[in-house]
């Protein structure tokens, strides 16, 4: 017994080192294998999610890209290399032993897991470096599609990470048609200049009156701070699945973003402009319920505020509004069937009377100033009298 105990003690440090090295190797192998499979699954399903609405079809697509295709490729490569080596042998010296022939396939190598890691890493490099703009946009919009509405510590961390990665890859630049009119909206908004008190002219002053201080319009988020409200999940973002015929730029149908807020939360005009459409009659608005459309920059930019609970009585067609100051309505769920109260907010570029194109407002909302918080939602609801019906035009794309 004593004799047996001394031997392992001497070998132990040596063995322990090897065991540790082996454990590190196995861990590295598993982490890189699972990590590369998951990353390819997320990236490919986010990209395909722009045209595929079905969950199962997305899962099949992701599994095919991350597992099936590399596996088939490996089989094909093995075949190819084995055939090449076989031919080389036949042309050269005859194989000396039968054993050598049977070993051929094994010596060709292409170890399963490392091959999968290599192919998946190459796929990721191709998608993230070669098509970084599209991949980034898809990750930002749909990188969390499989989480649904899940909201916990881990889903929140995941959403935050994937949206950061997506935004980094996307390096958002405006669609070409929006560059001319929205260049100022796609960068952090300047602090609003304090109101300038103009001193009255001296009594014996003669000449033209001094010009009034020029108001520099600034883009504002439609919902007040202090928290910046953004679409919380893939189903609320631009391009998410919605039934019915929709403009092609809206991918699977959602032409704006949905931001969940309690009923009665004030909604602000995002920029100086005029009221272009106004529907107070829920039935007339159909799926949009009560809604307001504002025209900015001589009508070249349109912003829509949909599913409103109420619209102030003094808001009328053609009326001028001020960005971040004029409350154009309150958050509600008019026109929806089962949804929680939310603001559907959309931005469109208009060139001609009939040519209109929606753009994704989410990257812009990141930059826009937050309006100063106004009264509590309950006070706003109480102060508003029941809405009356006014003429307006229904839109078909809530
Ligand atoms: Zn919506």
Boltz pocket constraint, residues with backbone or C-beta under 6 A from the ligand:
constraints:
  - pocket:
      binder: B
      contacts: [[A, 236], [A, 254], [A, 256], [A, 257], [A, 258], [A, 343], [A, 344], [A, 345], [A, 398]]
      max_distance: 6.0
